[in-house]
Amino acid sequence: MTKHNVDSSTWHLEAYCDDTNAFGAKAKGLTCDDVVTLTGESSAKRTSFDVY
Protein backbone atom coordinates (compact mmCIF):
# COMPACT_ATOMS: atom_id res chain seq x y z
CA MET A 1 0.00 0.00 0.00
CA THR A 2 1.18 3.49 -0.72
CA LYS A 3 -0.03 6.69 0.93
CA HIS A 4 0.44 10.18 -0.47
CA ASN A 5 -0.63 13.38 1.22
CA VAL A 6 -2.66 15.48 -1.21
CA ASP A 7 -2.78 18.34 1.30
CA SER A 8 -2.77 18.68 5.09
CA SER A 9 -6.14 16.94 5.51
CA THR A 10 -6.45 14.68 2.44
CA TRP A 11 -4.77 11.32 1.77
CA HIS A 12 -4.52 9.32 -1.42
CA LEU A 13 -4.23 5.58 -0.66
CA GLU A 14 -3.42 2.93 -3.25
CA ALA A 15 -3.25 -0.83 -2.68
CA TYR A 16 -3.57 -4.09 -4.57
CA CYS A 17 -6.75 -6.03 -3.90
CA ASP A 18 -8.77 -9.05 -4.98
CA ASP A 19 -12.49 -8.73 -5.69
CA THR A 20 -15.50 -11.04 -5.96
CA ASN A 21 -18.68 -9.61 -7.44
CA ALA A 22 -22.30 -10.48 -6.56
CA PHE A 23 -22.30 -13.29 -9.16
CA GLY A 24 -19.16 -14.93 -7.75
CA ALA A 25 -16.77 -13.80 -10.51
CA LYS A 26 -13.29 -13.19 -9.10
CA ALA A 27 -10.53 -10.81 -10.16
CA LYS A 28 -7.07 -10.76 -8.56
CA GLY A 29 -4.33 -8.14 -8.47
CA LEU A 30 -6.58 -5.12 -9.03
CA THR A 31 -5.64 -1.63 -7.88
CA CYS A 32 -7.82 -0.06 -5.18
CA ASP A 33 -7.53 3.71 -5.30
CA ASP A 34 -8.99 5.69 -2.37
CA VAL A 35 -9.06 9.38 -1.43
CA VAL A 36 -9.92 10.23 2.19
CA THR A 37 -10.40 13.71 3.70
CA LEU A 38 -10.41 14.47 7.42
CA THR A 39 -13.69 16.09 8.47
CA GLY A 40 -12.99 16.51 12.17
CA GLU A 41 -10.59 15.55 14.91
CA SER A 42 -11.43 11.86 14.73
CA SER A 43 -13.56 11.45 11.61
CA ALA A 44 -12.94 11.21 7.88
CA LYS A 45 -14.94 11.08 4.64
CA ARG A 46 -14.13 8.96 1.61
CA THR A 47 -14.29 11.33 -1.34
CA SER A 48 -13.58 8.71 -4.01
CA PHE A 49 -12.96 5.00 -4.35
CA ASP A 50 -12.07 3.23 -7.60
CA VAL A 51 -11.03 -0.30 -8.43
CA TYR A 52 -9.27 -0.97 -11.73
Secondary structure, DSSP 8 states (H G I E B T S, - for coil): -EEEEEETTEEEEEEEEEEE-TT--EEEEEEEEEEEEE-SSS-EEEEEEEE-
